[in-house]
Amino acid sequence: SGSWEARRTHIYVSFTPLLDYLEGKTSSPSDGSVSEVLSSFDSEGVHNAWEKALRRRHEDPEGAITAARSLLETVCKHILDKADIKYSNDDLPKLYGKTAEVLNLAPSQHTEETFKAILGGCYTVVQNLGTLRNKIGDAHGQGQNPVRPSARHAALSVNLAGSMATFLVETWNARNS
């Protein structure tokens, strides 16, 4: 183009994604450990759902929020299948409730107030990830003035879903080893 500024801009735009990746700006500290646990549990279904959420986290926030919710649904269904517990077209909170009962993670199964509060918080996280997906994910249509989540909202959703999925899988593994 004959302009140094245009060349600098082109080089910057071209190399920024690579440099961000190498510097770890596009990943979270837990990505590797979550990937390891979910891959060992089910590399086809569960781990693929996690990978989809990770890929969408920065480039497609709406899709990442939807994928985060799908990850939790997939983990719950896999655990319920392994436990031979029937479910139908249950929504995510009901699936999580059944999974929590199987894993002895339901707040009602504990007497210690701290455990009840933490496990109740886990239920709230799962429930609100489902609600977030319904309101600003890409699973439903939007009106003329849609709410657009940013990459940080998507990262929060994916990281919460990854943490919850890891907790459920590790609890399943501990109970069945």
Disulfide bonds with the S-S distance in Angstrom:
none
